[in-house]
Amino acid sequence: FSRQDTSYWSPGSFRSVGPRFEAAKTFDNLVASFGYNYAFFREDGFDPGDGDYLSASLAYGKRGKDQIILQYERGSSQQGNSLWWSEAVLLRLQASL
């Protein structure tokens, strides 16, 4: 790490294993993609946990050029009695210079 941040905690060790699935389909100027992974993990000496991450997106435009991208992503994990989750909808404009 390049600096210490007292408001952020990071485990000294983290192990994770689980399946991942990714798929994408291109239709002319539209690309639809989907990804999902499920993981069993253990960090430092804490209880083992499990989590998942899902992402789905639609991108319109020429690949490597200007695109508009709509993306949904969700992640969650549970470790002992602790449950964490995050969810977001993103709209991005990607332009090549």
N, C-alpha and C positions, 0 to 999 in steps of 0.2 A: 504494500500500500504506500502511496506517496505522502499521505498525511493522516493524522488522527482526527476523528470526528466523534465527539462525546455523545451526540444524539443518534448515532448509527451503530448497530451491533452486527458483527459478522462472525459466524462460527469459525473456530480454529480448524475443524475438519467437517466435511460434508460428503456423504456417499449417497448415490441415487441410482436406482435401476428400474426399468420399466419399458413397456412397448410404446412405439410412436408410429403414427400413420399420417402420411401427407399425400395429397392429390391435387392436381391442377388440370384445367381444361381450357384450351384457347379457341375462341370463336372470332375470327377476323381481328377486330380491334378490341375485343373484350376477353379478359382472362379471369376465370373464377378459380379460387384456390381455397383449400381447407386443410387444416392440420389439427391433430389431437395427440396428446401424450398423457400417459398415466404413470406415476412414479411412486415407488416405495423408497423412503429416504431415512437417513439417520444422521444427525449432526451432533458433534461433540459427544457428551455422555447423556443426552436427553432421550426421552422415550422415542421409539420409532414412529414415523408418520407416513402419510400418503397424500398425494395431491394430483391435480390434473390441470391441463392448460388446453384451451381451445381457441383457434383463430380461423376466421373465415373472411374472405375479401373478394371484392370485384374491382378490377382495374380496367379503365377505358383509355385507349390511346395506343400509340406505337411504342413497343418495348424499346427501352434505351432512349426514348424521346420524351415528349410531353405526355403526362398521364394524369388522370384524376382517379383517386383510389378511395374506396369506401371499405372500412375494415371494422370488424367486431372481434373483440378478444375478451376472454374470461379465464381467470385462474383461481384456484383454491387449494388450500392445504389444511390438513388437520394433524395435530401432533398432541397426543394426550387429550386434555380438555380444551386446548387452544385451537380455535378455528379462524382462518384468515381467508379472505377472498377479495378479488378485484375484478372490475368489469368496465369496459370502455368501448365507445363507438368513436371511430376516428375518420375524418375526412381530410385527405391530403391532396395537394397539387404538387406534382413532381415535374420539374422543367429542366431540360438540358441546356447548358450554357455554352 
